[in-house]
Amino acid sequence: MSEASSGPRPVPLRTVDVARSSGYSVQQVRDLERLGVIPPAARSSNGYRTYASVHVRALGAYRGLASAVGPVTAREVLGRLRTQPLAEAASAISELHVRLARERDEALRAQQALRAIHDEADTPEVEHDGDAMTITQLAGALDVRPSTLRFWEEEGLVVPDRVTSLRARRYGLPAVRAARIVAALRNTGHGIPAVREIVGSLHRLDGREETRRVLSERLDRIAARTVALLRAGTDLAAVITLREEGG
């Protein structure tokens, strides 16, 4: 192939050029190179770092990925993209979208569960003996382990009735509702302290609204992270393409 047909060679970029193009500072560019976010820079004859367009695109991808899945996962993914075959690299990116979609589904299920629980609470009911559940039955209904229910009990989140001399647990309607709320919140990633605060707030006049607000804010954060991942997609594709082309 002739020199004319191959086109002009790309002009090497200085650290300051990469910083200006990516929106990071010169020191941040060096730090992210050290952390493996971008490929190691080449060195010119006088020892200065020289970069290429793939470095700029990798930094753009990192910015979006860090917003979507956190900086640790973003570093890990970009490091893998530099060495994995094309099919595996594409699969790794697809998995990030699946992970966010799963989080959104869990948040929506929690929202629906809480809405149903509130509707039930507004409907006067007479509890019968047959309405109570054993720990095994309740664990099966919530798709958790019985040990999880015991842990929630230790944390004061779900308080069952105790019957028989063997202290077998019996969960009436109030305890079942509380367990469903705790399960819904835990499934959306809330830690025990946050769950305790939300469960406690349900006994206040503003409790229901506070719970709705918490879940709504989580859905908004997942949406923002999804958009960030979509924006990173173009840069991620460029990183893979440029790697394949040696650019």
N, C-alpha and C positions, 0 to 999 in steps of 0.2 A: 504494500500500500504506500502511495506517495505521501510526502509531507503535506502537500496541498489538500489531498483528499481526507487526511486524518484530522485536519483542523488545527487551530492554534493550541498550544499547550496551555493548560490553566496556570494562571499566575499564582505563585505561592502567597499565602496570607500570613501576615504577622499576628502576634497575639492581640495587639490593639485592634486589628481589623476584625478578628473573630469576636472580640468583646463588643465592638461597636455594632456588629451585625446581629449578635445574639441577645444583646441587652444585659449581659453579665459584665462585671468588672474584669479587669486584667487578672487580678488575683483570683477571682472566682473561676475564671477559665483554667488557670493553672491548677487550682485545687480540684476541679472536676476532672481534669486530666489525670491527676494523681489518684483519684478515687476510681478511675476506670470508666467514667461516664462517657468520655470520648476516647478515640484511639490515641496512642502515643504520638506526639508531634514528631515530624522529621527534624533533622538538624541541618542547617545550611553550613557552608564551608567555614563561616566565621563563628559557628556554634550557636547561632540564634534558632529558636523554634520556628518552624514553618508549618502552616496548616493548609487544609484544603476545604472544599465546600462540604465534604462529609462531616467535618468537625462542627460547622455551623448548624447543619441539619440535626446532628446528634444533640446539640445543646437545645435546639428548639423542641426536639422530641422529649428531652429530659424535663423541660419546663412543664409541658403538658402532662407527662406521665406522673411527675411528682405531685401535681395538683389532683390527679385522678386516683392514684393508688399509693401515694406516699413516696418520699425520697429513697427509702431503703429498697423497696420493690422496684422503683424506677431504675436505680443503679444496677440491680441484679438483672433486670430484663435487658437493658442496653448492653451490658457486658456479655450476655448470652447471644444477643443478636449478631455480635461481631464474629462468633465462631460457629454458630449453628447452621446447618443446611437450610435452604430457603423454606422448605416445607415445615420444618420445626420452628423456624423463626415466625412464620405466619401463624402457626398454631399457638405459640406463646402469646401473641398479640390478641388472637381471638379469645383466649382464655381470660384475658383481662376484661373484655366486654361481657363474657359470660358471668364473671364474678360480680360485676356491678349490676347486671340484670338480676342475679340471684338476690343481692342485697335489696334491690327495689321490690322484688316479689315478697320478700320476708317482711319489709316495712308495710307493704300494702295489706298483707295478711294480718299483721298486728293491728293495723288501723281498723280493718273490718271486724276483727275479733273484739276489740275494745268497744266498737259501736254496738255490736250485738250484746255484749255484756251490759252496757249502759241501758239498752232497751229492756233487757231482762230485769234489771234492777228497778226500772220504773213500773214494772208489772207486778202487782202484789201476788205473792205465791204462798201457798201453805206447804211447808216441807213435810214429806211423808218419810217413813223409815226406808222405803224403797229408793228414795232419791239419794241417799248417802252412798258414798263410794269408798272402797278399800284403797289402800295405797297402790296396790297392783293395778286396780281398775283405773284409777286416776292417772297413774304413770302411763298406762297404755293409751288412754284418751289424749294425753298431751304429747305422746311420743317422746317421753323422757324416761330416765332410769328411776326406780324407787329411791335410790341413794340421792338423786337430785332433789326429790321432794323432801327428804330428810335434811339435806343441806339448807334448803329454803326455810325449813322449820327452825333450824338452828339460828338462822339469820333473822328470824322474826317476820318473814315475809308471808308465810302460809301457816296458819295455826289450826290443826285438825282437832276434832274431839277424840278422846281416848276412851275405849271401852274394853271390857273383859279384864280378867286378872293378868292376862299376858300383855296388857297395854297395846293391843292392836289398834292401829289408827283408823279412825272413821272420819270421813270428810263430808260435812253437810254442804248445803247449797252456798252459804257464804264463803266457806273455805274453797270450794270448787271454783267459784268465781274469782277469788283472789289468786288461785293457782293459774287460772287461765290468763289473767292479767300479767302475772310475773313471767309466764312462759312467752307471752307475746312480746314483752319488752326485752327479755333475754335473747329472743330470736332476732331482734333488730340490733343487737350488739351493745345494749346497755349493760354497764357493770352493775354489780350488786349495790354499791352506794347510790347510784342514780335510780335504780329500781326501787330501793327503799324510800327515797325521797318522793318519787312519783306515786307509789302506793300510799304513802302517808298523806299525800296531797288529795287523794280521792275522798278523804273524809272531810275535807274543807269544801266550802261552797264553790270555790273556783277550781276544784280538783279536776273535774271532767275537762274543762277548757284547757287547763294546764297540760293534761295528758294529750289532748288533740294537738296542742301547739308543739309539744316535744316531737311527736311522730311526724307532723307536717314539716317541721324544720329538718328532720332527718331526710325526708323525701326530697326536699329542696337541695340539700347538700349532695345527695346521690345524683340528682339531675345535673348539678353544676360539675360534679366529677365526671359524669358521662360526657358532657359537652367538652370538657378539657381533654378527655381521651380521644374524642372524635377530632378535635383540632390537632392533636399530636399525630394522628394517623398519617397525614401527608408527609410529615418529617420522618416518621418511622419507615414508611415505604421508601423514602429517598435514602435513608441510611442503609437499608438492605440492598437497594438497587445500586447505589454507589459502591457498596462493598463488593458486589458481584462484578462491577465494571472496573474495580480497582481505583475508583476516584474518591 
